[in-house]
Amino acid sequence: MRMLGLTSIVLAAGLALGSAGHAQTPTAAPATESTTTEATTTDAAAEATAEATPADPTLNPDGTQKVAPKEGVGLPVNGGIGLQDQYSVIGDDGHVFHNYVLLPVLIGISVFVLILLGIVIFRFRRAANPEPSKTAHNTALEIVWTLVPVLILLAIAVPSIRLLAKQYEPAPDNAVTLKAIGNQWFWSYEYPDNGDIAFSANLLKERNEVEAGQRYRTDVDGPRLLATDNRVVLPVNTPIRLITTASDVIHSWAIPAFWVKLDAVPGRLNETTFTIKEPGVYFGQCSELCGARHAYMPIAVEAVSPEEFEAWVRAKGGSMPDDADEPSNAAPAQEGADIVDDTATPADGSLPTLGNSTSAPASVE
């Protein structure tokens, strides 16, 4: 009986093990099919997303820049002693003011003072003038040397103030807003009117300064110490509203070819407006001492046609203001861009109706 009992127990254990093995075998196949289905669905979704997102019009398929900078356009040149050629509307005005107002006045005053010094040295030397003059005052001369400097300052001040005021005119409603944020030691950018596109731009190092496989600067990217890994893209012949701020210390966003230099101050928004005239690549740098690596905060701007700018915005996952047909709410607020909530008074002056109100309030006698 004991042998029969032991035999029964062994047979039962063998049947249990065999059932467990058979039970596990068929369940593996559905799991594999499910995983394969999910992977296929994920790949299809990724392909659909890639097809729906347009390609970046400023980049080649391999990710390199399409447009290379031109010699002498938007960048410094060896041996240059004057201002860079200007490629913005406000820059043209500043260039004329510098070349045809300031320089002639500076040269004229310098030559005049040099002539006076020569006359004094030659005519009033001891050998030619043994008995010095006793003259103490000359009313006419004193009037002249007081009025002439005043007139010169007025001649400089009027166009200077006009140019300064023009740089800070409020941007029109169709302006493209670019927000530049200074950091130690790189720039961050946002496009508040275009779906909150945001990215950072860092200095591109030389080939011998990076490890194998990392991106390095090429001639297409731009000159040494001026090329960045991400370019700011802006449309030509369109007003640009530049807003600057900083996250740590004071920086300054400057593009000489645009006649733009605007300080970026922590906790404060500064604003200016400019319009780029021609497509191309333009370079600048931080122009306010901001720490040890101040010299390594370049700025690279690629100006493109409005159509290409729209394609670039779509490629970055952004949108155009016309898509929603609404005014922008980007800071600082524009006219007509106030956000209206449920507590706002309607245009007809009637009182808003509360959502949980079921009857008119009782009158108080």
PyMOL commands that set and color helices and strands:
alter all, ss='L'
color gray80, all
select helices_A, chain A and resi 2-52+89-123+139-167+207-209+256-258+294-296+306-315+321-324
alter helices_A, ss='H'
color red, helices_A
select strands_A, chain A and resi 176-183+186-191+197-201+232-235+239-246+251-255+260-264+270-275+280-286+298-304
alter strands_A, ss='S'
color yellow, strands_A
deselect
rebuild
show_as cartoon
